[in-house]
Amino acid sequence: MRHFLPSGWSLIRAYAILVYVFMFLPVVVVVLLSFNASQFGSFPMTGLSLRWFEALWQNEAVLRAFRTSFLLGTLTAIISTTLGVLASLAMVRYQVPGRNLIAVVLIAPILIPEVVLAVALLLFLQVLGIPKSFFLLLMGHVIFTLPFVILVVQARLVGIRREYEEAALSLGASPRQTFFAVTLPLLAPAIFAGMLFAFTISFDDITGTLFWKPGGVETVPTQIFAMLRHSISPEINALGTVMIVLTVGVPLLGAAIARRMAMKRGG
Amino acid sequence: MSVEARERRQPWILLSPALTAITLLLFIPLLFIVVYSFWLRTAVGGVEVTFSTQNWQQALTDPFYRYILFATLRIAFVTTIFCAVLGYPAAYFIARARGNRTILLLLLMLPFWISYIIRTMSWINILGVSGALNTVMLSLGIVDEPVQMLYNEATVILGLVHFLLPFMVLNVYVSVEGIDRSLEDAACSLGATRFQAFREVTLPLSLPGLAAGGLLCFVLAAGTYITPLILGGPRDAMFANLVFEAIITQLNWPMGSALSLLLLLVLGAVVAVYNHFMGMSQLSRGLA
């Protein structure tokens, strides 16, 4: 079905292709340059080499940043998804009085600019005597990722019908048995999606992290940021490529697993 | 306990961890920095508990702060316009394409998943002195020596547009997708051209999506401080940079509190205007 004259539609298509190029060009250049053999990590490329990935592998600071980011992302995902799934269950399954207000409260952390959230949390915990620490970083990441988890999990929960649980209950299962044998397996894809989302956001965050991180602790984004301040070295491009593979690969892999989980259930 | 009472208590039990976390880690800290913004920093770097409007007076009247505030709003506004101009046709194309729309949308959303800092710094590889563009221009003989194209307001906007465009595309896509195609066909059968049908039917119906995308782009752009640090020059600071400076570099927490609250108030006013005209429901639809 044509919506414009053929020429009009091809114009829109050409325009859209240009937008795609705009979105992808810088990313492609990062990946390309990370395999550059030349000394300076810039054009013209003199050949292909893995030397920058090797240099990365031997860079103790970068490896430490990766460990910190993984630990932080994993803990954030667990806590944030636990809170988020419980809240989503309440919002989707029950008639809560004042639900519109509660819905706004639950997504408040993304309605408030992250800088403001970062300042408020930092100053408040400092006054309580909790200094900049991994704990502060974790609390910050939990509160910042929670709304995203709730939005994703709610969207998935709406699709799960309550009849399955009612059937189990009417067939004599206890509420506890019903939860573990019926509800939890049905929830698994939603929980999984929430954790993935929280992990990715946490792994990528820099705005709040720069406020909350204690001196000497770096996550991958703040490590890249610190490296950028010196100069743009080819190592950063290699690190960028690793990040691209991780942040794109992990959700894609996750989507594939979620689809398999859903298919198993259906079949 | 009766079944009904249990049923009534259940959602609150489920909600309480999340609501407690948000209260303790967001609302109370926010109230706290309101108080903090009326305190003063002492000469030795401590904090004097008092009630003084000095921070607020300075935040509101200092010409430098005001200049940065206007620069921030200008950058956010221009970024939003570019996102709309680039994003709307692309989203329209995806929503009306005959091919696999999910794949097309996912493809455009892919950079969205790529690390923000990587995407921001990647422009250095394109526009830098030894970047791709200079290499091409040198080899074609367009320029004799490399041109520094980075570190100005334009590159800050470029970086922000690249970062925020997916938000716009997603919101416009959701609303165009929701418009019944037969409406355009009906307009055409009544004698409108395809373009008229688009202008009179589809465009007005998709405005809520455009507005939601625009709001997200504006608010997120106005709250950033990383992009100007990476792609801007020394004079391209945005308002969030002032907050970062005050809190992290100068350790002037009362001033930092006042500045961050001012940013919150300004952006809150923008959101309130949006809410007055559009309501918040479109926004959560685009986010989920």
Interface residues (C-beta under 8 A of the other chain):
Chain A: M1 R2 H3 F4 L5 G8 I12 R13 Y15 A16 V19 Y20 F22 M23 F24 L25 P26 V27 V29 V30 L33 F40 S42 F43 P44 T82 L83 G84 L86 A87 L89 A90 M91 R93 Y94 Q95 V96 I102 A103 V104 V105 L106 I107 A108 P109 I110 L111 I112 P113 E114 V115 V116 L117 V119 A120 L121 L122 L123 F124 L125 V127 M139 G140 V142 I143 L146 F148 I150 L151 V152 Q154 A155 T200 F203 D204 I206 T207 L210 F211 V220 P221 I224 F225 L228 I232 I236 N237 G240 M243 I244 T247 V248 P251
Chain B: E7 Q10 P11 W12 L14 L15 P17 A18 L19 A21 I22 L25 L26 F27 I28 P29 L30 F32 I33 Y36 L86 G87 P89 A90 Y92 F93 I94 R96 R98 L107 L108 L110 P111 W113 I114 S115 Y116 I117 I118 R119 M121 S122 W123 I124 N125 I126 G128 S130 G131 A132 N134 T135 H162 L165 P166 R181 E184 R194 F195 A197 F198 V219 A222 G223 T224 Y225 I226 L229 I230 A240 V243 F244 I247 I248 W253 G256 S257 S260 L261 L263 L264 L267 V271 M280 S284 L287 A288
